[in-house]
Amino acid sequence: MRRARVKKGDQVVVMAGRDRGKRGRVLEVRPREGKVRVEGVAMIKRHQRPNPAAGRGGGILEKEALIDISNVQLIDPASGKPTRVRYEVAGDGAKGRVASGSGQALDRE
C-alpha cells in the first residue's frame, strides 16, 4: 500500500477511461484499495428497495463508482492543468504537498 497523494476535497481530472478529461471534487479516498470516488465521474445505477422503517424510498439511484487512483491527477492551482504531486519539508519541519509543475502548495491551511 502506497501513500495516497490525493485527499478528500481535492480538485482532480480523470486521465483514463470513459470519463477521460472530466474534472471533479474527490468525495472519498480508499488508499488500501487504491481507489477514489470523484463527483460526477463513473456514474452507475443502483436499484434500491424501499425501507419504510428507515424512511427510505425505493427506485433507481445514480451514484459515483470507485475508480483507480492511478487514473486521476490533481489540478495545479496556478495553471489549472493536471500535475504530479511531491512532498516538501518546510523549515519548521512541516511536511506538505506541492504541485510538481509550478511548485505551488496544495494543502489548504
Order of alpha helices (4+ residues) and beta strands (2+ residues): beta-beta-beta-beta-beta-beta-beta-beta-beta-beta
